[in-house]
Amino acid sequence: RGLVAALAKHTPREFVVHGACRALGQLIFDSPRTAQDVVEHSGLDRLQACLSAHLPNAKVVEQAVFCLKNLFSSLIKGKAAGKAPSPGVFPPDLVVRAMRKHASNPEVQKQS
C-alpha cells in the first residue's frame, strides 16, 4: 500500500516513481496475493499514470514496465491457482508507445 501511495502522491517526481516501481516490481514477483493487493489499492491505475507521465524517461519506463510485467505474471499465476481475479483492463497501447519511444534501448525492450 505504501508504494502505491507513493506513486499516487509523487507521480511527477521521476526519482520517486523509478524507485517505487522498482521496489514494487520486486515485491510482487511470484506473489499473487501481493499483486492482487496492489490491484485492489488502485496500483494499476497509478502505474498507468506514472508510465504516461514519464514516457520520455527510459529509466522510469524500464522500471514501470518491469513492475507491470511482474504484476500480470503474478496475477496470472494466482488465477491459475484459483486465488486471484483478473486485474481489469490496462491499455496495451501504452506499453507499445513506450517500446516505440525507446526502441534503441535494450533494457526497455527486454522488460516489454
Secondary structure, 3 states (H helix, E strand, C coil): CHHHHHHHHCCCCHHHHHHHHHHHHHHHCCCHHHHHHHHHCCHHHHHHHHHHHCCCCHHHHHHHHHHHHHHHHHHHHHHHCCCCCCCCCCCHHHHHHHHHHCCCCHHHHHHC
